[in-house]
């Protein structure tokens, strides 16, 4: 059984706060996470996700568990 990463051990609120900071400061990460959310499905279009503020996008990324170990 694989051990969970330190990131996964954090509470969801802390993961959202970290992602909000990253999404606000780096435009390339915003595009990457939007691409992952669209690929997973869930009914969102990329144009819709681009218009969302960083905090709302971070909540959706954490909710859909669209982060990887490299993140």
C-alpha positions, 0 to 999 in steps of 0.5 A: 500500500502506497503512503500518502504524500504530505500534501494529501495529508493536509486538510482540504481547506489548507490544500485549497489555500495553497492552490489559490496562491499558486493559481494566482501567481502562475498563469501556466499552472492555471492553464494546466489545472483547467486542462486537467479539470476539462479532461476529467469531465464534470460538465465544465468547459475551459472557457467557463473555468478561465473566467473563474477566480483563483479561489473557486478554481482551487476549490474545484480542483481539490473537490475533483482531486485533479492534483498529481504527485508532481504538483 
